[in-house]
Amino acid sequence: MLRRSTKLVLLLCLVFAFVPSIVTAQAEVPIDPAYNITLPDDWNWEYATPYAGFFLSGDDYTVYLVDPAELRAVVRYTTKATMEEVFRDAFAALYDGGLPPGARIEDLNVPGREGLVWSYTMDDNQVGLFMLILMSDESYGVFDAYADADVFDDPERELRDLILSFDNAESVETAVQAPAADSGEPCRVFTDQERTVALRVGPGENRTSVAFLPAGTEVDVTGINVSDDGTEWFQLDKAQAAPQSAASELWMRRGDAEEIGDCDSVGDAAAPPVIPIAVQPPTPAPGGGGGSEPQPPATGSVTPQTGRWTMTLDSVLNASCRGTQNFRLNTNEIYFALEWYDNFVTIVNGGISISGDFFARVPGTNTFNGSFTYDDGTNDQVQFNFSSPTLARGTIITNFTADDGTPCSGTVGFTFSH
């Protein structure tokens, strides 16, 4: 995620006004022999002569790197110095002046490494992150990453492998020689966009979407399933992805989020059967006869507003029939209307009543599960996810029979508005 901070007002001519003339791609940077950093194959390096350190260059980012041996030559610090004291002294020594007043120094966000960071912007539309990283031998190195604002995103995540490789050589050698527990780094998925990666109760577009992959969180992949059409689906760690969800499993389509680690070695996972999510069967509102006083719902931050609501179905429905893969239908092939106006919402104990059908709130959430009975007598499994007292998105799972008698199941999204 793009960090926002005060504008850099120092003279950064030591690094940022200097554009290194990179010549050839090289995998190893000739830093002090006691330390190590390994570049990706498509990165290059150049000495920062006449200044300390090196310039490392990739497609988007440039990194100003100072190894601990060179840093100790320009910054004298003792074992009693705090990390923040070394951070400030290192910046003042490498650049023309110290940090600006009010500069916000934060912890390095790279699992397995300690350090401090400060984000900044420059007049030439560049954004950077100055990092002081603690080595395994208790020394410090500087890793200052910057890029044009339109491509600068989250260098702690995007340059994670490069940062992890920056350490004293003995620790790196020990890590390489140690027997690996598996074939590679565990597979995880990540997105920095809110509410964009749908999490479903099973692998397939016809499975109910019950949540979204949380932005800014790396989530473990626990299995993979390949559908008949070749689409790959990741099974996720539910406790990390959506601990509040009532679903027993959570799946996402591979490719919808960024992958971290060895995701090609994930073990196969069996798809759960196509069954509706756990719901409360249709029943009169608690109290009977509609004469009871309205009561507050179970815990959750949104209380739907009472009154008349409109349900608008999405135009496309995802379905599958026995023995077939997922396919898409026009919703009006299953439902004779795409809008339903006569939905009257009332508040009842533990949930809401919609035109007489009860929908129970999932504790601690703004999600309501239940059944909805239409005018033709059919009954579908429905989930409402309220984002405000007057608006919700949801999904309907409907069971129907094809013309040849084959049983099918379909899922369609909808908007529910007051």
Secondary structure, 3 states (H helix, E strand, C coil): CCCCCCECCCECCCCCCCCCCCCCECCECCCCCCEECECCCCCEEEECCCCCCEEEECCCCEEEEECHHHHHHHCCCCCCCCHHHHHHHHHHHHCECCCCCCCCCEECCCCCCCEEEEEEECCCCEEEEEEEEECCCCCEEEEEEEEECCCCCCHHHHCHHHHHHCEEHHHHHHHHHCCCCCCCCCCEEECCCCCCCEEECCCCCCCCEEEECCCCCCEEEEEEEECCCCCEEEEECHHHHCCCCCCCCCEEECCCCEEECCHHHCCECCCCCCCCCCCCCCCCCCCCCCCCCCCCCCCCCCCCCCEEEEEEECCEEEEEECCCCCEEEEHHHCCCCCEEEEEEEEEECCEEEECCEEEEECCCCCEEEEEEECCCCCEEEEEEEEEECCEEEEEEEEEEECCCCCEEEEEEEEEEEC
